[in-house]
Amino acid sequence: MKFIVSSAVLLKHLQQISGVISANTVLPILEDFLFEVEKNQLTVVATDLETVMRVQIDIEAKDSGKVCIPAKILMDSLKNIAEQPLTFNIDKNFSVEITSDNGKYKVMGENPDNFPKEPAADDTTSFTITSSALVTAINKTLFAVSNDDLRPAMTGVFFELDKKHLQTVATDAHRLVRYKRTDVSCPKADSFIVPKKPLTLLKATLPNNNDELNVNYNSNHLFVKHGSVQMTCRLIDARFPDYKVVIPADNPYKMVVNKADFQGALRRVSVFSNKSTNQVVLNIQGSQLQLAAQDVDFSFEGNERMKCQYDGEDLNIAFNAKFLIEMLSGAESEEIKVELSTSTKAGIIKPTEQDDNEDLLMLVMPLMLNN
């Protein structure tokens, strides 16, 4: 089998899917790309058994065939080859010879029959969503996903579909993010949990524009296609916790602060906080917010005060500053609203201004005050 492809085009497409390949794989063949050539079209597939990504590239080829090529050595060599046509020659023992303008490189390929088969897209339900809407939904929720493998349902983002909207929810039991879009309509009420890794790969691959995506899913897998790239991933087979019961129905005290000022103050003060809890105490009185952190073991202490608009009783409440800083990054308005009730109840963070078809709600659990 022989084909000719541009080195830069090949590298660019391989970079889109190479993130699937894990560093420590169970099967050596999972360290390879599967190359499939048919009628001037090259399809390259990468998988870690849970997630499969494939990309299609136009090439020059007379015959068709398949081969598995080790991913790392191929990527490393392509990064160092200037833009030029490369000729790939594969013999019947799967030995791969790459010829450039002034060089020849050999690598031993593997039998493509040993490469894992892709899951079939049987019995799927589909809905359309713009690329930017999906990327935003992933960006707003992914940071709150749990890394605790003992609670598998929380290690992914929960997609909740409805005829009127799409909701994505993520929680790690300390914080929760719910992002809702009313400009996406799904054929029926449904839900599934998508693992963190494929979502991270998707947001890196998809453009932040209004391209229409066709998203398909069945009981076990999610299928997303954009242009020449296609991704399939296994869904998490677990029940997502009932997040609605955690969201307080009425937090009477409302505080509005400038997002950038609040984030800056948290970053500065949290330097002096205890490294294991990142605890920062918010003391809110009238139109003044005081932030305080201390690490008793090292006698570190940091205090700052800033202006706020507050409607409620004086309150002392402690949060993990790292969580607050991450959550504030998800709100895109200049000011944010924090809804509170007592020092032991969850606080709710919302942007003060949102697009008509978006609704973002973030919840964070308080820490015990060290009196």
N, C-alpha and C positions, 0 to 999 in steps of 0.2 A: 504494500500500500504506500502511496506517495501523495503528498499534498504540499501546497505553497501558501504561506500566510505571512502577513505583515507582523514583524516582531512587536511593534508598539501596540497594535490592535490586540494581539494575543495577550500581551502582558496586562493591558487595561481590563480586558474581560476576565482574565484569571484572577486579578486582584479583587474583582467584585464578588467572587465566590470562594476565594481561598480561606476566608474567615471560618468556614464550616469545619475545616480540617482541624482536629484536635491534636495537641502536642503529644499526649500519651494515649495512643489508641490501643484497643484490644486486638484488632486485626491489622497486620502490616499493610494490607491492601487499602485500608482506609487512609493511608498517607499518600495515596495516589489520586490523580485526576483520571477519570475515564474519558478517553477521546473517541468519539463516534463520527465517522466521515460518511456522508451520503450526498451525492449530487451537489457538489460545490458548497456544501454546508457542513460546518464542523460544530458538533454539540459537545460541550465539555461538562462533566458532572462531578460534583464533590459531595461527600456525605460523611456523617459521623454516626449513621444508623438512625438517629432521631430526626435530623434535619437533612434535607437534600436540596442542593442548589444546582441549577443547570443554566448554561448560557449558550447562545447560538452565534456563530461567527461565519461570515461569508469568506470562502477560500477558493483556491483553484485546485481541483482534484478530478482525476479521470475515473478512479475506482472508489469502492466503498470498503469500510472495515472498521475494526475497533482495536484499541490498545489501552493499557493502563500505564501512565507515566508518573514516576515519583514527583510529587508536587514541589518539595523544597528545592531540589536541585534545578528543576525547570524554571521556577520563579527566580532563583538567585542568578541563573545564567541570563535570563531575559532582561533583568534589571541592568545588566552590564553590556548589553548589545545595543548599538545605535539603531535607529529606525531603518529597517531594510527588509526585503523579503527573505523569509527563511524556508528552506526546503526540508520537510520531514520525510525520511525513508524508513519504513518499518518492515522488517523481514518476518518470515513465518515463525521465528523463535522469539518474537516480540522485542528484538533488539532495535533501538531507535537511534537513527543517525540524523543529526541536525546540521545542515550546511548553510553557512552564511557567506557573504561576499569574500571574506578572507579567512575562514576558519571552518573546522569540522569538529563536531562534538558528539560523543557517543554515550548513551545511557541505556541501562538494561530495563526494559519495560516488563509488565506482567500480563498474565493471561486475563483478558477482560471477562471471561466466564465466571471468574471468582468474585467479581465486583458485585456488591449487594444490589438486589433488584429494587426499583422504586415502587412505593405504594401506588396502587391504582386509584384514580379519581372516580370511584364508583358511588352512585347514589348521593350526589352532592347537592347542597343548596347554595345558591349564589346571591350576592348583592354587590352593587357598585358603590364605590367611594372614591373621592379624588385622592390623588397621591399625597397632597399636602395635608388633607384631613387625617389620613391614616398616620402619617409621620408625626403630626401634632399630638394625636391621641396616644401614640407610643411615648413620645418625649415627655408628656405631662404626667405619665403614670409609672414609667419603667423604674425610676429611682426608688420608688417605695416598695418594690418587690422584695420579698424575704429571701434570705440565703439559707434558711433553715430546712435542710432536706427531710427532717422529721415531720414537717408540715408541708407536704408536696403541693397542696392546693394553693398555698401562698407564694410558691416559687415562680408563679407566672402572673400574667395580666388577665383578669376576668373580662371577657367580652359579653355584654348583655345586649341582645338585639331585639328590636321592636319595629312595628310598622311605621312608627313615628320618629324613632331615634335610635342612636347607637350609643351605648355607655361603655367606658373602659374603667375598671376599678383595680387598684392594687393596694395591698396592705402587708405590713410585717408585724402586726399586732401592737406596734408603738405609734404608727401613723397610718393614715389611709387617704388615698386620693381617688376622687370620683370625677371623671370627665365625661360630659354628655354633649352629643352633637345632634341637633334636630334637623340637619340638612341631609341626613342619611336615612334611607328607608329600606327596611329589610322585609323579605316576603312573609316572615312569621316570627313570633316571639320565640327566642332561642338563646342559648348561652354556651360558652366553652372557655377553657383556660389555655392560653398560649404561653409556652415557656419563655424564659428571659432571653436565651441565646438567639433563637431565630428572630425575635423582635429587634434585638440589637443589630443583627445582620441586615434586617429589612430597612431599618431607619438609615443605615449607612448606604444602602443601595438605591433606595427610592428617591426621586428628585422632589424638591419641595415646590411642586407646581400643580396645576389643575388637570393633569393627565387623569383620565378615568381608569380606575383599576377594577378588574373583575375578581372578587374574592370568593372562593369556593370552599366549602367545608363539609365534612361528613362526621360521623360519630368519633372517628379516630384521628383525622388529619385536617390540616388547613392548607389550602393551595392558593398562592398569590403569584400573579404574572404581571410583569411590566416590560414592555418592549421585548428585548431578546433574553431577559432574565426571568427565571421561574423559580419559586421556592416552595417546597413542601415540608411541613413539619408535623411531628406527632403531637397531639394535644395531651394535656395532663389529665389523666383519668382519676379525678378526685372531686370532692364536692367543695365548692368555694364557701367560706363562712358567710353567714347571713349578716352582711355588712350594714344593712339598713337599721338594725337594732342598736348599733353603736353610735350612729349619728344623733346627737342631741336634737330634740325637736325645737327646743327654745332656749337659746343662750341669751339672757336679757341684757348683758353688758356689751356695749359696742365700742371698739377703739379703732380709729382710723389713723394710720401713720404713713409717712413717705417711705416707699419700699426701699429705695437705694440707701437712705439715711439709716433705716432700721437694720438693713443687712450689714452695712458698714460697721455700725455700733456693735452688732452681734459678733462680727469677725474679730474686732479689736478686743472686746471684753472676754470672748471665749478662750483667747490665748492663755488667760489666767485661771481657767476653770480646771476642775479635776479631769484628768485625761480619760478616765474610764466612763464618766457620766456626761461630760461636756455640759454640766449644769449651769444655766444662767437664770438668775431670779429676776422677774419683771415686777417692779413695784409701781403700780399705776395710781396716781392721785390727781384728780382734776385734769388739767391739760398737760401734766408732766409724766413722762415715763422714765423710770430709773432702771438701768440694767446693772446687775452686780454678779460677779463670779469670784470664787475663791478656791484655792487648793490648799487645804489646811496642812497637808503633809510637808509642803515646801514653803508655806507662808506666802503664797502668791495671792494677789488680790487685784481686781479690776472693777472700776465703776464708771458709768457714763450716764448722762441724762440727756433727754431729747424731748422735743415738743410732740404732742399728740392731741387728737380730739377724742375725748372719752365721755361716754354717757353711762354711768353706773356707779356703784359703791367702790370705795378704795379697795384695791386688791393686790395681794402678793401671790405670785404663781411662778413655778419653776418649770423650765423646759430644757430639752436637749438642744443646745445651740446649733449643733451640726445639722440636726433634722430641720430646724427652722430655716437655716440659711438655704438648704437644698429646696425646701418647699417654696420659699419666696422667689427662687429662680424660675419656678413654674408659672408664677403670676406675671402677666405681661403689662399690667397697668402701672401708672406712676405711683398710685397710692393703693394700699391694701387695707381690708377691713378684718379685724380680729374679733370674733364673737366669743365671749367668755361667760362663765357663771360662778363657779367656786374654784378654790385652789386644787380640788381633787377631781374636777370634771374636765373632760376633753375640750380643747379650744378649737374653734373653726376659723380657717383662714380663707378669704375669698378676694379676688381682685375687685376693685371698686367699679371698674369698667370692663365689660365683656362684649364680644360680638353677639348679635341677636341670636345666632344659631349655636352659640357655645355656652356651656355652664360648667365652671370648674369649682369644686369644693374640696378643700384639704383639711384633714382633721389630725390633731396631734395630741397624744396623751401627756398629761403633766408629770413631773417627777416629784418625789416626796421632798418637802421643804426641810432643810436641816435647821431646825430652830435652835 
